Amino acid sequence: MSMTIPFLDLKATNHSYRDELVAACARVIDSGWYIAGNELSQFENEFTQYCGTKHCIGVANGLDALVLTLRAWKELGKLKDGDEVIVPANTYIASVLAITENNLVPVLVEPDATSLNLCPQNVKASITAKTRAILPVHLYGQLADMPAILAIAQQHGLLVLEDSAQAHGASIDGRKAGNWGDASGFSFYPGKNLGALGDAGAITTNDDELAQTLRAIRNYGSHEKYKNLYQGVNSRLDEIQAAMLSVKLKYLDEQTAHRRQIAQIYMNGINNPLITLPLSVNDSPLTFESHVWHLFVVRCKNRDALQKHLADHGVQTLIHYPIPPHKQQAYPAWNALSFPLTEAIHQQVLSLPLGPAMALADVEETVRIINKFGT
């Protein structure tokens, strides 16, 4: 049957400010300036203010945000080939690709069993003489335990690169994602909480030297036209996407409030004993503001049957993610590794519908259908 409750309705989301998006696009078209112009500068300034950082460097996508940051640290002599970077084993593969792309060594660690985010105790246990950086991923929209992770990093002199691709606006004690580590990578993929109308990304940092280096590397390694300090790349956030993001940033906090309302209905309403709910903010040392609910992810030992049950009743769901990085064909040397918790997570997780345009009645209907599963 056709899905009556879609997982995420981007068309409806963007329709609410369609006129502003069209006006922004027309403004760029009429300006005659399409790369590295005023729209990019404006969005970078706005996102800097939003995150509370000194710098925002727009790039082509979220993967590049991570890749180029690690690359810049190599150019600055802070990393070298063969250095180890600690990363959660249950992340999306992009976090790992950024490490291997730079000839660095990912050290996969099991997540915290409750939050599914990077576990500080497992980070401590994985530090070796070759460890140089930690890459916490704010999975599903919830900040990792950054105070604990930063304390470990400071104790051992390690760099911290946040993967904030799913956590725009999440905060602990008023300090937002992107303003905890030495740098942070953001994705503005259309389905993200702050999504462009195409690929887009950014890096935030308070490090002046790093920001200057990144601005050159993203632009062919050029700090000045036709002068190249580095063997750079072409990874630029274009004017039209920057203009779109400036429009959408104005509505981000309002949409986050709606996401939290949906999450609360799920948390309060789902009472099926076969379903494990996400970490409740009430049971967490983190506050409600630490989670922006990019995804609402439940766990079920019979996940495929649950997904079919929901699909049969017109509810679309997705799996984030079906295969962990160490089991991907891209990394054959890791395929024999065993991460039992990570593997269980990837076999059990299911993401329920959630988005800024989702009607609360559809949330209640999804709850009703889930509670009938297995009865």
Secondary structure, 3 states (H helix, E strand, C coil): CCCCECCCCHHHHHHCCHHHHHHHHHHHHHHCCCCCCHHHHHHHHHHHHHHCCCEEEEECCHHHHHHHHHHHHHHCCCCCCCCEEEEECCCCHHHHHHHHHCCCEEEEECECCCCCCECHHHHHHHCCCCEEEECCECHHHECCCHHHHHHHHHHHCCEEEEECCCCCCCEECCEECCCCCCEEEEECCCCCCCCCCCCCEEEEECCHHHHHHHHHHCECCEEECCEECCCCCECCCCHHHHHHHHHHHCCHHHHHHHHHHHHHHHHHHCCCCCCECCCCHHHCCCCHHHECCCCEEEECCCHHHHHHHHHHCCECCECCCCCCHHHCCCCHHHCCCCCHHHHHHHHHEEEECCCCCCCHHHHHHHHHHHHCCCC
